[in-house]
Amino acid sequence: MTDDLAFNQEIELFLATCRTASLATFGSDGQPHAANLQYAHDANWCLHWISSTDSKHSQHLIENPRAAVTIYAHQDVPELIHGLQIHGTVDLAISHGQAEWNHVWELYTGKFEFVNSMPQLRSAAEQQSFYRFRPTWLRWIDNRKGFGWKVEKTLS
C-alpha cells in the first residue's frame, strides 16, 4: 500500500491537473454509454459537471445513479500511463439547494475561468444541470512507479 497523506495529495493534484473525465453509464435496457465531460472536483473528490437532462448519460442516471469514471493523463508511452478508475453514484447538485449549486458553480468556474468571462456561456450553463459524482471506490494506476503499479481504495 502507500502512505495515505502522500496518496491523497497525489490524487488531489491529479484531479486538479486533468480537465476531462469519461463517464460510463447504462440504461434500463442494459445498453452502456460513455461520455467525456469537463469536470471540477471538491475536497471529497466528488466530480461536478454541467450537462443537459436530455443527454443520454443523464437519462441513464435517472434510471440508475451508479456510474464509473476514468480520468487519465494522455501518454503515448506505456511506461508513463497513469490515471484513475472510479465507481460511484451520481445526483443533481440543485437537489441539495441553491447554496450547493452556487458552491459547485464556484468550483467549476475556478477551474474553467473562461465560462465566467463569457456571458453567453454562463447563460447557457444556467439552463443546464450540475451533476455530482460521489466516488465509492477508486483504483490509481501509475506505470511510472512500475508497470501495473496500482492502489485500490474503498471510500465512504
HELIX and SHEET records of a PDB file:
HELIX    1   1 ASP A    4  THR A   17  1                                  14    
HELIX    2   2 LYS A   56  GLU A   63  1                                   8    
HELIX    3   3 PRO A   78  LEU A   80  5                                   3    
HELIX    4   4 ALA A   93  HIS A   96  5                                   4    
HELIX    5   5 GLN A   98  LYS A  111  1                                  14    
HELIX    6   6 GLU A  113  SER A  117  1                                   5    
HELIX    7   7 PRO A  119  GLU A  126  1                                   8    
HELIX    8   8 ASN A  143  LYS A  145  5                                   3    
SHEET    1   A 7 PRO A  32  GLN A  38  0                                        
SHEET    2   A 7 THR A  20  PHE A  26 -1                                        
SHEET    3   A 7 ARG A  66  TYR A  72 -1                                        
SHEET    4   A 7 HIS A  82  LEU A  92 -1                                        
SHEET    5   A 7 SER A 129  ASP A 142 -1                                        
SHEET    6   A 7 LEU A  47  SER A  51 -1                                        
SHEET    7   A 7 ALA A  40  HIS A  41 -1                                        
SHEET    1   B 6 PRO A  32  GLN A  38  0                                        
SHEET    2   B 6 THR A  20  PHE A  26 -1                                        
SHEET    3   B 6 ARG A  66  TYR A  72 -1                                        
SHEET    4   B 6 HIS A  82  LEU A  92 -1                                        
SHEET    5   B 6 SER A 129  ASP A 142 -1                                        
SHEET    6   B 6 LYS A 150  THR A 154 -1                                        
END                                                                             
